[in-house]
Amino acid sequence: MSDSPRTHDGDPDVEPAPDTRTVLNALRSYRAAEAAMRRRRGVSMSISENDFLALRFILANDDAGRVTNAKDIAHYLGISSASTTTLIGRLVRDGYVQKRASATDRRSVEIVPLRLTDPSVRDAVGDTHEQVILAAESLSPEEMRTVTRFLSRLQSAVDGIDK
């Protein structure tokens, strides 16, 4: 018997296919790393993790030409309207966003990002986004399809819990 590691079909150059536990452990590790990154970014900007997530959500909507309102933020973060009002108040106070009357509904308020040129905001939000894009771009088209199918199935499974 050889000292080289045994892998799929006995070929030492072929990595064995991961099992379910390996895939889910990799996903858990990624989620933990992402949460730690959000905490670090929030600390560097002196805002909470939820504030950072909300700001990233607002910036992504703005980049995509979508309007953000308080209800969108509450739904995205899964928090109450009172908590959302407090969160938006902090982001306004700290100069990250402003509230303005909606152009289409006079009763509605839009949340608009500010300080887009501030290096701390751009670095904290933009650099993170760029690194994730680079990782995704490293996948082959087939790998992208597989990952997308898996994440869609995972989202459906999670969305169905407690309904």
N, C-alpha and C positions, 0 to 999 in steps of 0.2 A: 504494500500500500504506500502511496506517495505522501510526502509531507505537505504538498501543495493543497490549498483549500479545495474541498469538493463543492461544486456548484451544480446548477441545473444540467441534467443529462451527463454528468460526470466531466464536463468541459470546464477546466479551471479558469478560462478566460471569460466565461459567461456568468454574469451576476444572477443569482437565483431570484425568481419572482417573489416579491414581498407578499406576505399573507395579510389578512384583514387587520390583525393586531398591529402589524408594522405600519400599515397605511394610517390607521387611526392614531397611533402614537406619533407619527410624523405630523399629522394634522394638529394634535394637541400641542406638540412642541412649537409649531408655527404660531398657533394662537397665543401661547404664553409669551413667545418672543415679540409678537405684535403688541400685546398688551403692555409689556415692559417698555417697548419703544414709545408707545403713546404716553406712558407715565413720564418717561425721561423727557420727551418733547414738551409735555405740559409743564414740567418743572422748569425747563429752560425758558419757557415763556411766562412763567408764574401764573398758570391757569390749571384748572382741574382736567382730569382725563375726559370727562363729559364735555367740558368747554372746548377742549381740543377737537374732539369728535364732531361737535356741532360746527365749529369753525371750518373744519375740513369739508363737512357736508355743504355748508353755505358756499365755500369757495368752489367746490366741484359743480354745484348747481349754477353758480355764476359763470364759470368757464363754459358750461354747456348751454348757456343762454336761458336757464330756467330761473324762475322767481322762487324764493324761499319765504315761507311764512312760519309763524310760531307753531301752527298745527303740524307742518311738515317736520319740524325739528322734534316735536313731542313724539310723533309717530316713529321717526327714525331712531331715536334714543330709547323709546319705550318708557317715557317719563310723563308725569302729570302736567297739566297745563300750568299749575302754580309753579312747579319746578322749572318748567320751560321759561316762564316769565322771569323768574329769578336768574336763570342762566343767561338769557338774552340781556337782562339788565347789567350783568357783570361784563359781558362782551361789549356792550355799548359804553359802559363806564371806562373800560380799559382801552377804548378806541379801536377795537377790532371790527365792529360792525356799527351800522346806523339803522334806525327804523325810519321808513318813509311810507307815506300813503300810497296805496296801490293805484296804479294807473287805470286799472280795469274795474275795481270794486272799491268805492269810497269808504266802505266800512272795514276793509282789510288793510293790514299793515305788512309791508315787505321788509325783510331783513337783508341788508346789503353790506357786503364786505368793504372794509376800509383798510388803509395801510398796506395795500397790495405791494407797494414798493419797499416796505420795511423788510430789511434783510432777515431779521429774526423770524418773521412770519413766513416769508418765502422759503427760507432754509428749512424751517421746521416742517412745513407742509409740502413744499415743492420737492425738496431733496428726497423725502420719503417716497413720494409718488414716482419720481424718476427711477429710484432703485428698484421698486416693485415692477415697473414697466420693463426695465432691463432683464429682470429675472424671467418675466413672462415671454419676452422676445427671444429668449434663449431656447424656448421649446420648439420642437418641430410642429408642423400643422396637425399631425396625428396626435401628438402629445397634447396639444391645445384642445383638440376635440375631446379627448379622453378626460382631461382635467375639467373641462367645462361640463361635460355630462355628469361626472362624479359630483361636482359642487352643486349642480342643479338638483340632482337626486338628494343630496344631503340637505339642501335648503328645503325641499319639499317635505322630507322626513321631519325636520325640525319645526317647520311651519305647522305641521299637522299635530304636534304635541299639545295637549291640553285644549284642543278645540272641541 
